[in-house]
Amino acid sequence: MRHLVKMDTIKRYYRVDRREIFFIQSIIEGYDGLATMSTVDPNRGLIRLIIPTDAETDVLDILQDLKISGILMEAVVREDSTTTLGHEEKIITL
């Protein structure tokens, strides 16, 4: 019998240059199991990271390094906390 362990995670949304989505995903997923990235809206460059709570600091460090390297990234706070598009978003700096 298999037991599934529920892991606490955090969802974070970012707006990036859509030409950088594949590169960012390659970097994030290169750290096996650190976080999962999906593209919410490729036209707007909106991505979602699902991060285990115990890995949040590591992921934020990686994102900061990407920013220092010239990858533009804006954190987006979703007002409704769902992935449905069209809801109000607030941009905050990373």
KAPENOR-V675064 format. One record per backbone hydrogen bond with DSSP energy under -0.5 kcal/mol. CO is the residue of the C=O (numbers start at 1). NH is the residue of the N-H. E is the energy in kcal/mol with one decimal. If there is no record, write none. Layout:
# KAPENOR-V675064
<<CO/NH/E> <CO/NH/E>>
This chain:
# KAPENOR-V675064
<<2/4/-0.5> <4/6/-0.6> <5/7/-0.5> <8/53/-2.2> <10/12/-0.5> <10/51/-3.0> <12/49/-3.3> <13/76/-3.0> <14/16/-0.5> <14/47/-2.9> <15/74/-2.6> <17/20/-2.7> <18/21/-0.9> <20/24/-2.8> <21/25/-2.6> <22/26/-2.4> <23/27/-2.1> <24/28/-2.8> <25/29/-2.7> <26/30/-1.0> <27/31/-0.7> <28/31/-1.1> <30/32/-1.3> <31/34/-2.8> <31/35/-0.5> <34/52/-0.7> <36/50/-2.8> <38/40/-0.6> <38/48/-3.0> <41/44/-0.5> <41/45/-0.9> <41/46/-2.4> <45/16/-2.9> <45/47/-0.6> <46/40/-2.2> <46/41/-1.9> <47/14/-2.2> <48/38/-2.4> <49/12/-2.5> <49/51/-0.6> <50/36/-2.1> <51/10/-2.7> <52/55/-2.5> <53/56/-0.9> <55/59/-2.3> <56/60/-2.6> <57/61/-2.1> <58/62/-2.0> <59/63/-2.6> <60/64/-2.2> <61/65/-2.2> <62/66/-2.3> <63/67/-2.2> <64/68/-2.5> <65/69/-1.8> <66/71/-2.5> <67/70/-1.6> <70/72/-0.7> <72/17/-0.8> <74/15/-3.1> <75/92/-2.7> <76/13/-0.7> <76/78/-0.7> <77/90/-1.7> <84/87/-0.7> <88/79/-1.7> <90/77/-2.7> <92/75/-1.3>>
